[in-house]
Amino acid sequence: MSYSNDTGKPHHVELRVVRFLITVEQAVVGLITTSIVMLVMVQVVARYGLDNPFRWANELAQVALIWLVFIGAALVMAKNSHVTVDVFSRLHSRRANKVLNVIAQLAVVFAGAVFVISGYDTLESQMSRDLPASGWPAGIPFVGSLVGYSLVTLHAVINIWLICKSEGDQVQEVTSDSDADH
């Protein structure tokens, strides 16, 4: 099965799937951020306006923040917008940079796989415990880390594919419409 057209660029169908995944991640990050703001506002009103704070609001906001961090990390990986040091890329050829970028992405795949596997063990051990205020299973924050690490790993694999299919040495932009779609 070919992933590229005659020009060597990935087919627009695959790029649409990647863009859809990124759009879903952006929506989830936006929803979680909005939820955290609303939870904190409700808690402030309940605590200082009604003098009767909700015990579960802080806990739920903390769980949501954990999910936000890990889904946000996946989104940063998807958009290739994390902090990088590009000192070496100026010293090497495009081909060498392409190899270095693939090696870096493979390191992310390896680390992500390790985190998912070890995170699953932690999740299993925490699901039998309850969070103190809400009574929810204590493993819920760990589900967020597993989802986030799984998405980071998936995006690293996609980035490897994009690097290998591109003519340059960087991950091609898939988050906006480009001539690859047309």
Buried (B, 14 or more C-beta within 10 A) or exposed (E): EEEBEEEEBBBBEBBEEBBEBBEEBBEBBEEBBEBBEEBBEBBEEBBEEEEEBBEBBBBBBBBBBBBBBBBBBBBBBBBBEEEEEEEEBEEEEEEEBBBBBBEBBEEBBEBBBEBBEEBBEBBEEBBEEEBEBBEBBBBBBBBBBBBBBBBBBBBBBBBBBBBBBBEEBBBBEBBEEEEBBE
